[in-house]
Amino acid sequence: MKKILMVCEAFGGDVFTYVSKLCNDMCDDFDVYLAYSLRPQIPKNYKDFLDKRVHLIQVKSFSEKGLTNIPNDIKVIRELQAIEKKVQPDVIHLHSSIAGGMGRLAYKGKNNTVAYTPHGYAHILMGPGKKSVMYKLMEKILGKTSSMTLTCCESEDEVAKTLCKRTAYIETGVNLADLSASLDGIEPVHNDKFTVFTLGRACVQKQPQLFNRIAELVPEARFVWIGNGELTTPNMKVTGWKPSKEALAMAKGGDAFILCSLREAIAMSENMYIEKLILVSNTMRNKSVIKDGVNGYVCETVEEYAEKIKAAMKKFPSELTERAYQDALEIYNTEVMKKKYIGFYNRLMAENTGGYNNEIIVVLWIWNWRFDYSNAADEKAVA
């Protein structure tokens, strides 16, 4: 069987879920290796989430800071190259910014093909600032290598085209079989009012105050934040953290789902599948999945969110939720994603565009010295 080497430094949170599922899905068609680092966010029983056929290789020299310490950078590069020499993969797939940076320095693509998936570009997710400028510059320099950038949606692919030579995208989604099984037997939480919900931790990126303001403009509706946070509008309920089944029951009983994040890196396939009216902010990925007026609404202002909700309370746009459901069946699910990945990897194996020279490494390190990486909060945002 042909070999695929996955490299993932940010092995925690959504990236852990994505990469572990991808590794498992590829085991029937390829010999899969996963080079990873341990993060505080990773489940203690992480090996239980992976197919027994996945070969695990811990990269001990990885640092969360990445590209900040030249001696350690060299150590990481040498360790990654040693793994490549031992595994001899046909495709190397780098996941997230740090692995994408160090991996594209380590792997020249002479005997295999290198792919890189940002899982949300760091310079966009962290917002404006000195570090985002640095990360964008690094993406442009590394984009000159022979690697392929594989993003998770069309709008992110548009960004990728400004940073590198070769791009493609495969839409993300949820496991509909697992979701359907989870929904079976779950009774929806019944509400006596039109209910608008969202979920997650009420951090700045999720714009909880915008959600709060929407609730203020639509006092006749009920708003629910499934998660932790402090929101004070009288028609708002903050549930605190809930187990998956309880959260699904609340979602199942809701009418509309809002995702008003500043920057988002997730799909909303679950709520498309359970046929909720979806309203999202006009950000990368959100606008790729939700087409305004087709399968949901893309909103720019608090007034626009409120206007769409009030209109839905008078006449629910079932044609939008039906289209969203069909899109979940046809596009945004893991079975479709699996087939596309198998085709993608096979195409990569059929080509080899050659390597690049070490001048790229020198340029990156020179620029690296000109930036201060002291802000730990920003460093966490990179993952």
C-alpha positions as CSV (number, residue, x, y, z in Angstrom):
1,M,0.0,0.0,0.0
2,K,1.1,3.6,-0.7
3,K,2.2,5.5,2.4
4,I,0.8,8.7,3.8
5,L,2.6,10.6,6.6
6,M,0.4,13.0,8.5
7,V,2.3,15.6,10.5
8,C,0.4,17.5,13.2
9,E,1.9,19.7,15.9
10,A,-1.4,21.2,17.0
11,F,-2.8,17.9,18.0
12,G,-5.7,19.1,20.2
13,G,-9.2,20.5,19.9
14,D,-10.9,20.7,16.5
15,V,-7.6,19.7,14.7
16,F,-7.3,16.6,16.8
17,T,-10.9,15.6,15.8
18,Y,-10.3,16.3,12.2
19,V,-6.9,14.6,11.8
20,S,-7.8,11.5,13.8
21,K,-10.9,11.0,11.7
22,L,-9.0,11.6,8.5
23,C,-6.3,9.0,9.6
24,N,-9.0,6.5,10.4
25,D,-10.8,7.0,7.1
26,M,-7.6,6.5,5.0
27,C,-6.6,3.2,6.6
28,D,-8.5,1.0,4.1
29,D,-6.7,2.6,1.1
30,F,-3.3,3.7,2.4
31,D,-0.7,2.8,5.0
32,V,-1.1,5.7,7.4
33,Y,1.6,7.2,9.7
34,L,0.9,10.1,12.2
35,A,3.8,12.2,13.5
36,Y,2.4,14.3,16.3
37,S,3.2,16.3,19.5
38,L,1.4,16.1,22.8
39,R,-0.6,19.2,23.8
40,P,-2.4,19.9,27.1
41,Q,-5.7,19.9,25.1
42,I,-5.3,16.4,23.8
43,P,-7.4,13.7,25.5
44,K,-5.4,11.4,27.8
45,N,-6.9,8.4,26.0
46,Y,-6.1,9.9,22.5
47,K,-4.9,6.5,21.2
48,D,-8.4,5.1,21.6
49,F,-9.7,7.6,19.0
50,L,-7.3,6.2,16.4
51,D,-7.5,3.1,14.3
52,K,-5.0,0.4,15.4
53,R,-3.6,0.4,11.9
54,V,-2.4,4.1,12.3
55,H,1.4,4.1,13.0
56,L,2.0,6.7,15.8
57,I,5.3,8.6,15.9
58,Q,5.7,11.3,18.6
59,V,7.8,14.3,17.6
60,K,9.4,15.3,20.8
61,S,11.2,18.4,19.7
62,F,8.0,20.2,18.5
63,S,7.4,23.5,20.4
64,E,4.0,25.4,20.6
65,K,5.9,28.6,19.8
66,G,7.4,27.3,16.6
67,L,9.9,29.2,14.4
68,T,11.0,31.3,17.5
69,N,14.2,29.5,18.5
70,I,16.7,28.7,15.7
71,P,18.5,25.8,17.5
72,N,15.2,24.1,18.3
73,D,13.9,24.8,14.8
74,I,17.0,22.9,13.4
75,K,16.3,20.1,15.9
76,V,12.7,19.8,14.7
77,I,13.7,19.8,11.0
78,R,16.2,17.1,11.6
79,E,13.7,15.0,13.6
80,L,11.1,15.4,10.8
81,Q,13.6,14.5,8.2
82,A,14.6,11.4,10.1
83,I,11.0,10.3,10.2
84,E,10.7,10.9,6.5
85,K,13.8,8.7,5.9
86,K,12.4,5.9,8.1
87,V,8.8,5.9,6.7
88,Q,9.6,6.8,3.1
89,P,6.1,8.2,2.5
90,D,4.5,8.8,-0.9
91,V,2.6,11.8,0.4
92,I,3.3,14.0,3.4
93,H,0.3,16.0,4.7
94,L,1.1,18.8,7.2
95,H,-1.7,20.1,9.5
96,S,-1.9,23.6,11.0
97,S,0.5,26.5,10.9
98,I,3.5,25.3,12.9
99,A,3.6,21.8,11.3
100,G,3.0,23.5,8.0
101,G,5.9,25.9,8.6
102,M,8.5,23.4,10.0
103,G,7.3,20.7,7.6
104,R,7.7,22.8,4.5
105,L,11.2,23.7,5.6
106,A,12.1,20.0,6.4
107,Y,10.6,18.3,3.3
108,K,11.8,19.2,-0.2
109,G,9.3,17.1,-2.0
110,K,11.9,15.3,-4.2
111,N,10.8,11.7,-3.4
112,N,7.2,12.5,-2.5
113,T,4.5,15.2,-2.6
114,V,3.9,17.6,0.3
115,A,0.4,18.9,1.1
116,Y,-0.3,21.5,3.8
117,T,-3.7,22.3,5.4
118,P,-3.7,25.4,7.6
119,H,-7.0,24.7,9.4
120,G,-7.6,28.4,9.5
121,Y,-4.7,30.7,8.5
122,A,-2.9,31.9,11.7
123,H,-2.5,35.5,10.4
124,I,-6.3,35.7,9.9
125,L,-7.4,33.9,13.1
126,M,-5.2,36.0,15.3
127,G,-6.4,39.3,13.9
128,P,-4.3,42.4,13.0
129,G,-0.9,42.8,14.6
130,K,2.9,42.3,14.3
131,K,2.7,38.5,14.5
132,S,0.0,38.2,11.9
133,V,2.2,40.2,9.5
134,M,5.0,37.8,10.2
135,Y,2.9,34.7,9.7
136,K,1.5,36.0,6.5
137,L,5.0,36.7,5.2
138,M,6.1,33.2,6.1
139,E,3.1,31.8,4.3
140,K,4.1,33.7,1.2
141,I,7.7,32.6,1.3
142,L,6.8,28.9,2.0
143,G,4.2,29.2,-0.7
144,K,7.0,29.3,-3.2
145,T,7.9,25.6,-2.4
146,S,6.6,22.7,-4.4
147,S,4.0,21.9,-1.8
148,M,0.2,21.9,-2.4
149,T,-2.0,23.9,0.0
150,L,-5.2,22.1,0.7
151,T,-7.9,24.2,2.4
152,C,-11.3,23.3,3.9
153,C,-13.5,25.6,1.8
154,E,-13.7,27.8,-1.3
155,S,-13.2,31.1,0.5
156,E,-10.1,29.9,2.3
157,D,-8.8,28.6,-1.1
158,E,-9.2,32.1,-2.5
159,V,-6.8,33.3,0.3
160,A,-4.5,30.4,-0.4
161,K,-4.2,31.4,-4.1
162,T,-2.7,34.8,-3.0
163,L,0.0,33.0,-0.9
164,C,1.1,30.0,-2.9
165,K,1.3,28.4,-6.3
166,R,-0.7,25.3,-6.0
167,T,-4.1,25.0,-4.1
168,A,-7.1,22.9,-3.8
169,Y,-9.9,22.5,-1.2
170,I,-12.1,19.7,0.3
171,E,-15.1,20.7,2.3
172,T,-15.4,19.5,5.9
173,G,-18.4,18.0,7.4
174,V,-19.8,15.7,10.1
175,N,-20.3,12.0,10.3
176,L,-24.0,11.8,9.5
177,A,-24.3,8.1,10.6
178,D,-22.9,9.0,14.0
179,L,-25.0,12.2,14.2
180,S,-28.2,10.3,13.2
181,A,-27.5,7.6,15.8
182,S,-26.9,10.3,18.4
183,L,-30.2,12.0,17.5
184,D,-32.2,8.8,17.7
185,G,-34.1,8.7,21.0
186,I,-33.3,12.3,21.9
187,E,-36.4,14.2,22.6
188,P,-36.1,17.9,21.7
189,V,-36.4,20.5,24.4
190,H,-39.8,22.1,23.7
191,N,-40.1,25.9,23.8
192,D,-43.2,28.0,23.9
193,K,-41.4,30.8,21.9
194,F,-39.4,31.0,18.7
195,T,-35.9,30.0,20.0
196,V,-32.5,31.2,18.6
197,F,-29.4,29.4,19.9
198,T,-25.7,29.2,19.6
199,L,-23.1,27.2,21.4
200,G,-19.5,27.4,22.6
201,R,-17.5,29.4,25.2
202,A,-18.4,33.1,25.2
203,C,-15.0,34.4,24.2
204,V,-14.2,37.5,22.3
205,Q,-13.9,35.6,19.0
206,K,-17.5,34.3,19.3
207,Q,-18.8,37.9,19.7
208,P,-21.1,37.2,22.7
209,Q,-22.0,40.9,22.9
210,L,-23.3,40.9,19.4
211,F,-25.5,37.8,20.2
212,N,-26.7,39.7,23.3
213,R,-27.5,42.8,21.2
214,I,-29.5,40.7,18.7
215,A,-31.5,39.3,21.6
216,E,-32.2,42.9,22.7
217,L,-33.6,43.8,19.3
218,V,-35.9,40.7,19.2
219,P,-37.4,40.6,22.7
220,E,-40.3,38.5,21.6
221,A,-38.0,35.5,20.8
222,R,-36.1,33.3,23.3
223,F,-32.3,33.2,23.0
224,V,-30.1,30.4,24.3
225,W,-26.3,30.3,24.6
226,I,-25.4,26.6,25.0
227,G,-22.1,27.0,26.9
228,N,-20.4,29.2,29.4
229,G,-20.5,33.0,29.5
230,E,-22.1,36.1,31.0
231,L,-25.0,37.4,29.0
232,T,-27.6,39.6,30.7
233,T,-30.5,40.2,28.3
234,P,-33.8,39.2,30.0
235,N,-34.8,36.9,27.1
236,M,-31.4,35.2,27.2
237,K,-30.6,31.9,28.9
238,V,-27.0,30.8,29.4
239,T,-27.0,27.0,30.1
240,G,-23.4,26.4,31.1
241,W,-21.5,23.5,29.8
242,K,-23.8,20.6,28.8
243,P,-23.1,17.0,27.8
244,S,-23.4,16.2,24.1
245,K,-26.9,14.6,24.4
246,E,-28.3,17.6,26.3
247,A,-26.8,20.1,23.9
248,L,-28.3,18.1,21.0
249,A,-31.7,18.1,22.6
250,M,-31.6,21.9,23.0
251,A,-30.5,22.3,19.4
252,K,-33.1,19.9,18.2
253,G,-35.8,22.0,19.9
254,G,-34.5,25.3,18.6
255,D,-35.6,27.2,15.5
256,A,-32.6,29.2,14.4
257,F,-28.8,28.8,14.9
258,I,-26.5,31.8,14.9
259,L,-22.8,31.8,14.3
260,C,-21.7,35.4,14.6
261,S,-17.9,34.8,15.1
262,L,-15.3,37.3,14.1
263,R,-13.2,34.5,12.6
264,E,-14.4,31.0,12.4
265,A,-12.8,27.6,11.5
266,I,-15.6,25.2,11.8
267,A,-18.5,23.9,9.7
268,M,-22.1,24.1,10.8
269,S,-23.2,20.8,9.3
270,E,-24.9,19.4,12.4
271,N,-27.4,22.3,12.4
272,M,-27.9,22.0,8.6
273,Y,-28.7,18.3,9.0
274,I,-31.3,18.9,11.7
275,E,-32.9,21.6,9.5
276,K,-32.4,24.7,11.6
277,L,-32.4,28.2,10.1
278,I,-28.8,29.3,10.0
279,L,-27.5,32.8,10.3
280,V,-23.8,33.5,10.1
281,S,-21.3,36.3,10.0
282,N,-19.7,37.2,6.7
283,T,-16.4,35.5,7.4
284,M,-14.1,33.0,5.6
285,R,-15.6,29.5,5.8
286,N,-19.0,30.7,7.0
287,K,-19.8,32.3,3.7
288,S,-18.5,29.3,1.8
289,V,-20.9,26.9,3.5
290,I,-23.9,29.3,3.9
291,K,-25.1,30.9,0.7
292,D,-27.2,34.0,1.5
293,G,-30.9,33.4,0.7
294,V,-30.2,29.9,-0.5
295,N,-29.5,27.7,2.5
296,G,-29.4,30.3,5.2
297,Y,-28.5,33.9,5.8
298,V,-25.1,35.8,5.8
299,C,-25.4,38.9,7.9
300,E,-23.3,42.0,8.3
301,T,-25.0,44.0,11.1
302,V,-26.9,43.3,14.3
303,E,-29.9,44.9,12.6
304,E,-29.7,42.4,9.7
305,Y,-29.7,39.4,12.1
306,A,-32.7,40.8,13.9
307,E,-34.6,41.6,10.7
308,K,-34.1,38.0,9.4
309,I,-35.2,36.5,12.7
310,K,-38.3,38.6,12.9
311,A,-39.2,37.7,9.3
312,A,-38.7,34.0,10.1
313,M,-41.0,34.3,13.1
314,K,-43.8,35.5,10.8
315,K,-43.1,33.0,8.0
316,F,-40.4,30.4,8.5
317,P,-38.2,30.0,5.4
318,S,-38.5,26.2,5.2
319,E,-37.1,26.2,1.7
320,L,-33.7,27.4,3.1
321,T,-33.6,24.7,5.8
322,E,-34.5,22.0,3.3
323,R,-31.7,23.2,1.0
324,A,-29.3,23.2,4.0
325,Y,-30.3,19.6,4.8
326,Q,-29.6,18.5,1.2
327,D,-26.3,20.2,1.2
328,A,-25.3,18.3,4.4
329,L,-26.3,15.0,2.7
330,E,-24.5,15.8,-0.6
331,I,-21.5,17.9,0.4
332,Y,-20.7,18.6,4.1
333,N,-20.3,15.1,5.5
334,T,-17.4,12.8,6.2
335,E,-18.4,10.1,3.6
336,V,-18.1,12.6,0.8
337,M,-15.0,14.1,2.4
338,K,-13.4,10.6,2.6
339,K,-14.0,9.9,-1.2
340,K,-12.5,13.3,-2.1
341,Y,-9.5,12.7,0.1
342,I,-8.8,9.3,-1.5
343,G,-8.9,10.9,-4.9
344,F,-6.8,13.9,-3.8
345,Y,-4.0,11.7,-2.4
346,N,-4.0,9.4,-5.5
347,R,-3.6,12.5,-7.7
348,L,-0.7,13.7,-5.6
349,M,1.0,10.4,-5.8
350,A,0.8,10.6,-9.6
351,E,2.9,13.8,-9.6
352,N,6.2,15.0,-8.2
353,T,7.2,18.6,-9.0
354,G,10.6,18.5,-7.5
355,G,12.1,20.3,-4.5
356,Y,13.5,23.7,-3.6
357,N,16.7,25.1,-2.2
358,N,17.6,26.0,1.4
359,E,17.6,29.8,0.7
360,I,14.0,29.8,1.9
361,I,15.1,28.7,5.4
362,V,17.7,31.5,5.6
363,V,15.2,34.1,4.5
364,L,12.7,33.0,7.2
365,W,15.2,33.0,10.0
366,I,16.4,36.5,9.1
367,W,12.8,37.8,9.2
368,N,12.2,35.8,12.4
369,W,14.9,37.8,14.3
370,R,13.0,41.0,13.5
371,F,9.9,40.1,15.4
372,D,9.1,39.8,19.1
373,Y,7.3,36.7,20.2
374,S,6.7,37.5,23.8
375,N,2.9,37.6,23.8
376,A,1.9,34.1,25.0
377,A,-1.8,34.7,24.2
378,D,-1.1,35.3,20.5
379,E,1.1,32.2,20.5
380,K,-1.9,30.1,21.6
381,A,-4.1,31.6,18.9
382,V,-1.7,30.2,16.2
383,A,-2.9,26.6,17.0
